[in-house]
């Protein structure tokens, strides 16, 4: 094993996170380890660290934004470490981190996560309050109102709490009315006097005429006696998200029909199950066709920052016909399954084929059965799906699985992704020998230009180290073969030799990974 330098480990943390742990390393130990890496990077170059946090978050390269939010909270804090590590963060770094808050925390839920995380590193001083206030004041009135009604609370925080802590200066009457409404709990109907507990008038909120219409619609749809027809009118007229709709209305297909007309792609994928269960999405229907057209729109996928892993999870869940939690069941529609399959590959950065010979080895050992960040997907299944992005783009590929031996994985470019996930999920597992792909290729005289090994780096190798096996293969076959190691867990190690220009370490579940692998194999410039 080779230790990764701190900047590569930072990338792994920002993209993979640490809250899922690995099979051998406990969740808490791995979290502390990666928190220390963030602190080490901040101590060496705080501004570079903040720029990297923003870059990975803003470009949507990570499947979840939580690690970037956590890292930004550390950068904005005092710099006192976790698990015994100590240090300070320069004032310039703290300032840069707080200024980057809107770029990393783009929605209300992100802001609540940040508020929860940052308390572990600092108190609520003037600079932090000012940054939170700016988050509210700098948003357009409609966008602010949308956030106030959609993302009401998380992690024990709500907009009411943060508004009262930060006292944002409202730049317009609409801001003032919206913030006043949210500060009172976000449930009151404007212009109606209410009573305090224990008696007495609490009064009304001023500037009702300036209140964004979406807030008025939110209040009306939650009023007693609102019928389905009126609810649909409000949803369509004000583009209400599904979080704003009372639960008792969500079993009606008319409601989901109205919601789907303006629903974002990520939310759409998460709710395909419910829309199928209530009878909105049926085989051969116009609505199903319209939804599928949205799912395979590459421009929409890019604009919405849809991560391939989010599509993969939606595909696996939808194909199963029942959720991992709860009692909801549905009969999957094949047209939707096909659309999700196509959307997975479209969500990656464009891959320019290399016309090279690729041998892809997927780690099938026991540690790869660990779930990814508490999601209904194992590292092994995710690795197979990542490999498929290369298989679909390249004409000359061969995929095999390895653990204590090298075994064939019957995966082809013509297979649908849900079938691939099932196939690899049934593979046997044992100890991990990451040298097997190169040893196998040498023994069978396979001509390979680029080996790609998908592993969590929890490796036990036999008599030959992977980098030695690669060098032996090069000498025996006379081919300057390359090795790409795709790390599927946020450990601090890799089997790729950092001193060998023909070996590359890549972060798994990075939306840019397949394109980076292709550039490396073709000897094109590799960025990022």
C-alpha positions in Angstrom: 0.0 0.0 0.0 1.1 3.6 -0.7 -0.1 6.5 1.5 -2.0 9.2 -0.4 -0.8 12.7 0.0 -3.1 15.0 1.9 -4.6 16.8 -1.1 -5.6 13.5 -2.8 -7.1 12.4 0.6 -9.0 15.7 0.7 -10.5 15.0 -2.7 -11.5 11.5 -1.6 -13.2 12.9 1.5 -15.0 15.6 -0.5 -16.3 13.1 -3.1 -16.7 9.9 -1.2 -17.4 11.2 2.3 -16.7 9.2 5.4 -20.0 8.6 7.1 -20.4 5.1 5.5 -17.1 3.7 6.8 -15.7 0.6 5.2 -16.1 -3.1 6.1 -13.0 -3.1 8.3 -12.8 0.5 9.5 -15.5 1.8 11.8 -17.6 4.8 10.8 -16.3 7.0 13.6 -12.6 6.2 13.1 -12.8 7.0 9.4 -14.6 10.3 10.1 -12.0 11.4 12.6 -9.2 10.4 10.2 -10.6 12.4 7.3 -11.4 15.4 9.5 -7.7 15.5 10.4 -6.9 15.5 6.7 -9.1 18.6 6.2 -7.3 20.3 9.0 -3.8 19.4 7.7 -4.7 20.9 4.3 -6.0 24.0 5.9 -2.8 24.3 7.9 -0.7 24.0 4.8 -2.8 26.3 2.5 -6.2 27.4 3.8 -7.2 29.3 0.7 -6.4 26.4 -1.6 -8.4 24.1 0.6 -11.5 26.4 0.5 -11.2 26.7 -3.3 -11.1 22.9 -3.6 -14.2 22.6 -1.4 -16.1 25.0 -3.6 -14.9 23.5 -6.9 -16.0 20.0 -6.1 -19.3 21.1 -4.5 -20.2 23.6 -7.2 -19.5 21.3 -10.1 -21.5 18.5 -8.7 -18.7 15.9 -8.8 -19.7 14.3 -5.5 -22.9 12.2 -5.0 -23.6 14.0 -1.7 -22.8 17.6 -0.7 -22.5 16.8 3.1 -18.7 16.3 3.1 -18.1 19.6 1.4 -20.4 21.3 3.9 -18.6 19.7 6.8 -15.2 20.7 5.4 -16.4 24.3 4.9 -17.6 24.4 8.5 -14.1 23.4 9.7 -12.5 26.0 7.5 -14.9 28.7 8.9 -14.3 27.5 12.4 -11.4 28.0 14.9 -9.3 25.2 13.5 -9.3 23.2 16.7 -9.1 19.7 15.5 -11.0 16.5 16.0 -9.7 13.5 17.8 -6.8 15.2 19.4 -5.4 17.1 16.4 -4.8 20.8 17.2 -4.0 23.9 15.1 -5.4 27.2 13.9 -6.9 28.5 10.8 -5.9 31.9 9.5 -8.4 34.7 9.6 -8.1 34.9 5.8 -9.2 31.3 5.5 -12.1 31.8 7.8 -13.2 34.9 5.8 -12.9 33.0 2.5 -14.9 30.1 3.9 -17.7 32.3 5.1 -17.8 34.1 1.7 -18.1 30.8 0.0 -21.2 29.8 2.0 -23.7 30.5 -0.8 -21.7 28.5 -3.3 -21.5 25.4 -1.2 -24.8 25.8 0.7 -27.1 26.3 -2.2 -30.4 25.4 -0.5 -32.0 25.6 2.9 -31.1 22.0 3.9 -27.4 22.7 3.2 -27.6 25.8 5.4 -29.0 23.8 8.3 -26.3 21.2 7.9 -23.7 23.9 8.0 -25.2 25.5 11.1 -25.1 22.2 12.8 -21.5 21.4 11.8 -20.0 24.8 12.4 -21.1 24.8 16.1 -18.5 22.1 16.6 -15.7 24.4 15.7 -16.7 27.9 16.8 -19.2 30.1 18.5 -21.8 32.4 16.9 -19.7 35.5 16.6 -20.4 38.6 14.4 -18.6 37.2 11.3 -20.7 34.0 11.2 -23.9 35.8 11.9 -23.1 38.3 9.1 -22.5 35.4 6.6 -25.8 33.7 7.5 -27.6 37.1 7.1 -26.0 37.6 3.7 -27.2 34.1 2.6 -30.8 35.3 3.1 -30.4 38.9 1.9 -28.6 38.0 -1.4 -31.2 35.7 -2.7 -33.8 36.8 -5.1 -37.2 37.2 -3.4 -38.9 34.3 -5.2 -35.9 32.0 -4.6 -35.8 33.0 -0.9 -39.6 32.3 -0.5 -39.2 29.0 -2.3 -36.5 28.0 0.2 -38.5 29.1 3.2 -41.5 26.9 2.2 -39.6 23.9 0.9 -36.8 23.5 3.3 -38.3 24.2 6.7 -36.0 22.4 9.1 -33.2 19.9 9.5 -30.7 18.9 12.1 -32.7 20.7 14.8 -32.4 24.0 12.9 -35.1 25.9 11.1 -35.2 29.2 9.2 -36.9 30.8 12.2 -33.8 30.0 14.3 -31.2 31.3 11.8 -33.2 34.5 11.0 -33.4 35.4 14.7 -29.7 34.6 15.2 -28.4 36.6 12.1 -31.0 39.4 11.8 -30.7 39.8 8.0 -31.2 43.2 6.5 -34.0 42.9 4.0 -33.1 44.7 0.8 -36.7 44.8 -0.5 -40.2 44.7 0.9 -40.7 41.2 -0.4 -37.6 40.0 1.5 -38.9 41.8 4.7 -42.4 40.2 4.4 -41.0 36.7 3.7 -38.4 36.8 6.5 -41.0 38.1 8.9 -43.4 35.2 8.0 -40.6 32.6 8.4 -39.4 34.2 11.7 -42.9 33.5 13.2 -42.6 29.8 12.4 -43.7 29.7 8.7 -47.2 28.6 9.3 -49.3 31.7 9.9 -51.7 33.2 7.4 -50.7 36.7 6.7 -52.9 39.6 7.8 -54.8 37.5 10.4 -54.4 38.4 14.1 -53.3 35.5 16.3 -53.2 35.2 20.0 -50.2 34.5 22.2 -50.2 31.6 24.6 -51.8 32.8 27.8 -53.9 35.5 26.1 -53.3 38.7 24.3 -52.9 39.7 20.7 -49.7 38.7 18.9 -50.7 40.9 16.0 -50.2 40.7 12.2 -47.2 40.9 10.0 -46.7 44.0 7.9 -46.2 44.2 4.2 -48.7 41.5 3.3 -49.0 42.9 -0.2 -45.3 42.4 -0.7 -45.3 38.8 0.4 -44.2 36.4 -2.4 -47.2 34.6 -3.8 -45.7 31.1 -3.2 -45.9 31.7 0.5 -49.6 32.6 0.2 -50.1 29.5 -1.9 -48.3 27.4 0.8 -50.6 28.7 3.5 -53.8 28.1 1.4 -52.9 24.5 0.4 -52.5 23.7 4.1 -55.9 25.3 5.1 -58.7 23.0 6.3 -61.0 21.9 3.5 -58.9 22.5 0.5 -59.9 20.1 -2.3 -57.8 18.3 -4.9 -58.9 20.6 -7.7 -57.8 23.7 -5.9 -54.6 22.1 -4.7 -53.6 21.2 -8.2 -54.4 24.8 -9.3 -52.1 26.1 -6.5 -49.3 23.7 -7.4 -49.4 24.6 -11.1 -49.8 28.3 -10.6 -47.0 28.7 -8.1 -44.8 25.7 -8.9 -45.1 24.3 -5.4 -42.7 21.5 -4.6 -44.0 18.2 -3.2 -42.6 19.1 0.2 -45.3 21.8 0.4 -48.2 19.4 -0.2 -50.0 17.9 2.8 -49.5 14.2 3.1 -53.3 13.4 2.8 -53.3 14.7 -0.8 -50.2 12.7 -1.9 -52.2 9.5 -2.8 -54.0 11.2 -5.7 -52.5 10.9 -9.2 -53.8 14.3 -10.1 -51.6 15.9 -7.4 -48.5 14.1 -8.8 -49.4 15.0 -12.3 -49.4 18.7 -11.3 -46.2 18.3 -9.4 -44.3 16.5 -12.2 -44.8 19.4 -14.6 -42.1 21.5 -12.9 -40.4 19.0 -10.6 -36.5 19.0 -10.7 -34.8 15.9 -12.1 -33.4 14.7 -8.8 -36.8 15.0 -7.0 -38.4 13.4 -10.1 -36.2 10.3 -9.8 -36.8 10.0 -6.1 -40.6 10.1 -6.6 -40.9 7.8 -9.6 -41.8 5.0 -7.2 -44.7 6.9 -5.7 -46.0 8.2 -9.0 -46.1 4.6 -10.3 -47.7 3.3 -7.1 -50.6 5.9 -7.3 -51.3 5.0 -10.9 -49.9 8.1 -12.7 -47.1 6.3 -14.6 -48.5 3.5 -16.7 -47.1 1.5 -19.6 -47.5 3.2 -23.0 -49.1 6.4 -21.4 -48.3 9.9 -22.7 -47.3 10.9 -19.1 -44.8 8.1 -18.9 -43.3 9.1 -22.2 -43.1 12.7 -21.1 -41.3 11.8 -17.9 -38.9 9.5 -19.7 -38.1 12.4 -22.1 -37.1 14.5 -19.2 -34.9 11.8 -17.7 -32.8 11.5 -20.8 -32.3 15.2 -21.6 -28.5 15.7 -21.3 -28.7 19.4 -20.9 -31.3 19.1 -18.1 -29.1 16.5 -16.3 -26.1 18.8 -16.5 -28.0 21.9 -15.4 -29.6 20.0 -12.4 -26.1 18.7 -11.3 -27.6 15.2 -11.3 -24.9 12.8 -10.1 -24.6 9.3 -11.7 -24.8 7.6 -8.3 -28.2 9.3 -7.7 -29.4 7.8 -11.0 -28.0 4.4 -10.1 -29.8 4.4 -6.7 -33.0 5.4 -8.4 -32.6 2.7 -11.0 -31.9 0.0 -8.4 -34.8 1.0 -6.2 -37.3 1.5 -9.0 -36.4 -1.9 -10.6 -36.9 -3.7 -7.3 -40.6 -2.7 -7.1 -40.4 -1.9 -3.4 -38.4 0.5 -1.2 -35.7 -0.6 1.3 -37.8 1.1 4.0 -41.6 1.4 4.3 -44.4 -0.5 2.8 -44.7 1.2 -0.6 -44.8 -1.3 -3.6 -45.2 -0.7 -7.3 -45.0 -2.5 -10.6 -41.9 -1.1 -12.5 -42.6 0.2 -16.0 -39.9 -0.9 -18.5 -39.9 2.4 -20.3 -38.8 4.2 -17.1 -36.2 1.5 -16.3 -34.7 2.0 -19.8 -34.7 5.8 -19.4 -32.9 5.6 -16.0 -30.4 3.3 -17.6 -29.7 5.9 -20.3 -29.7 8.7 -17.8 -26.9 7.0 -15.8 -24.4 7.3 -18.6 -25.6 10.7 -19.7 -24.9 12.0 -16.2 -21.1 11.4 -16.5 -18.9 13.9 -18.3 -18.6 13.2 -22.0 -16.1 10.3 -22.6 -14.0 10.5 -25.8 -13.2 6.9 -26.8 -9.5 5.9 -26.7 -9.6 2.9 -29.0 -7.3 1.3 -26.4 -7.5 -2.2 -25.0 -9.0 -2.1 -21.5 -9.1 -4.8 -18.8 -11.3 -3.8 -15.9 -11.1 -5.7 -12.6 -13.9 -5.2 -10.1 -13.0 -6.1 -6.4 -15.5 -8.7 -5.3 -14.1 -9.2 -1.8 -16.1 -9.0 1.5 -15.2 -5.4 2.2 -16.9 -4.3 -1.0 -20.3 -5.4 0.3 -20.3 -2.4 2.6 -23.0 0.2 1.8 -22.1 3.5 0.3 -22.8 6.3 2.7 -25.8 4.4 4.3 -27.5 4.2 0.8 -29.1 1.1 -0.6 -26.1 0.3 -2.8 -22.9 -1.5 -2.1 -19.4 -0.4 -3.1 -19.2 -3.5 -5.3 -22.4 -2.7 -7.2 -21.3 0.9 -7.5 -17.9 -0.2 -8.9 -19.6 -2.4 -11.5 -21.7 0.5 -12.6 -18.7 2.8 -12.8 -17.0 0.2 -14.9 -20.0 0.1 -17.3 -19.5 3.7 -18.2 -16.1 2.7 -19.7 -17.5 -0.5 -21.3 -20.3 1.5 -23.0 -17.8 4.1 -24.3 -15.0 1.8 -25.4 -15.1 -0.9 -28.1 -12.3 -3.1 -26.7 -13.0 -3.9 -23.0 -13.1 -7.0 -20.8 -14.5 -7.1 -17.3 -13.6 -9.5 -14.6 -14.0 -9.8 -10.9 -11.3 -10.6 -8.4 -10.9 -11.5 -4.7 -8.7 -14.5 -3.9 -8.9 -15.5 -7.6 -9.7 -13.9 -10.9 -13.2 -14.8 -12.1 -15.2 -13.9 -15.2 -18.0 -11.3 -14.8 -20.5 -11.8 -17.7 -20.9 -8.0 -18.3 -21.3 -6.6 -21.8 -22.1 -3.2 -23.3 -25.5 -4.4 -24.4 -26.7 -5.2 -20.8 -29.0 -3.0 -18.9 -27.5 -1.5 -15.8 -30.0 -3.0 -13.3 -29.0 -6.5 -14.7 -25.3 -5.6 -14.2 -25.9 -4.6 -10.6 -27.7 -7.9 -9.9 -25.0 -9.9 -11.6 -22.1 -8.4 -9.6 -24.2 -8.5 -6.4 -24.3 -12.3 -6.6 -20.5 -12.7 -7.1 -18.6 -14.7 -4.5 -16.1 -13.0 -2.3 -13.0 -13.7 -0.2 -9.6 -12.1 0.4 -8.4 -9.3 -1.9 -5.5 -9.7 -4.2 -5.3 -6.6 -6.4 -2.3 -8.0 -8.4 -4.5 -10.6 -10.0 -5.6 -8.6 -13.1 -2.0 -8.1 -14.2 -0.9 -11.7 -13.3 -3.9 -13.1 -15.1 -3.2 -11.0 -18.2 0.4 -12.0 -18.3 -0.3 -15.7 -17.8 -2.9 -15.7 -20.6 -0.9 -13.4 -22.8 -3.7 -10.8 -23.1 -2.6 -7.6 -24.8 -3.8 -4.8 -22.5 -3.1 -1.1 -22.8 -4.8 0.0 -19.6 -5.8 -1.9 -16.4 -8.5 -0.4 -14.3 -8.9 -1.8 -10.8 -12.1 -0.8 -8.8 -11.4 -1.5 -5.1 -11.8 0.0 -1.6 -8.1 -0.6 -1.1 -8.8 -2.9 1.9 -6.3 -5.3 0.2 -4.5 -8.4 1.1 -2.1 -9.3 -1.6 -0.2 -12.6 -2.2 3.5 -13.0 -3.1 3.4 -10.1 -5.7 2.5 -6.5 -5.0 0.2 -4.9 -7.6 2.8 -2.4 -8.9 5.3 -5.2 -9.2 2.8 -7.3 -11.2 2.3 -4.4 -13.5 6.0 -4.0 -14.1 6.4 -7.7 -14.7 3.5 -7.6 -17.2 5.2 -4.7 -19.1 8.5 -6.6 -19.3 6.9 -9.9 -20.4 4.5 -8.4 -23.0 6.5 -5.5 -24.2 3.5 -3.2 -23.7 3.8 0.1 -21.7 0.5 -0.8 -19.9 -1.0 1.7 -17.5 -2.8 1.1 -14.3 -5.7 3.1 -12.9 -6.8 2.5 -9.4 -10.4 3.7 -8.6 -10.8 4.0 -4.9 -14.3 3.2 -3.8 -13.9 4.1 -0.1 -12.3 7.1 1.7 -9.3 5.4 3.1 -5.9 7.0 3.0 -4.1 4.4 0.9 -3.8 3.3 -2.7 -2.1 0.4 -4.5 -1.0 2.8 -7.2 2.7 3.8 -7.0 2.7 7.6 -7.0 6.2 7.6 -8.5 5.2 5.7 -11.6 3.9 8.0 -14.3 1.9 5.0 -15.7 -0.2 4.6 -12.6 -3.1 6.9 -11.7 -5.2 7.1 -8.5 -8.8 8.1 -9.1 -11.6 8.8 -6.7 -14.6 6.5 -7.2 -18.1 7.9 -7.6 -16.6 11.1 -9.1 -18.8 12.1 -12.1 -15.6 13.0 -14.0 -13.8 9.6 -13.3 -14.6 7.7 -16.6 -13.5 10.7 -18.7 -10.3 11.1 -16.6 -9.5 7.4 -17.1 -10.0 7.7 -20.8 -7.7 10.7 -21.0 -5.0 8.9 -19.0 -5.2 5.8 -21.2 -5.0 7.8 -24.4 -2.2 10.0 -23.0 -4.3 13.1 -23.3 -3.9 15.8 -20.7 -5.6 14.8 -17.4 -7.1 17.6 -15.4 -8.6 17.7 -11.9 
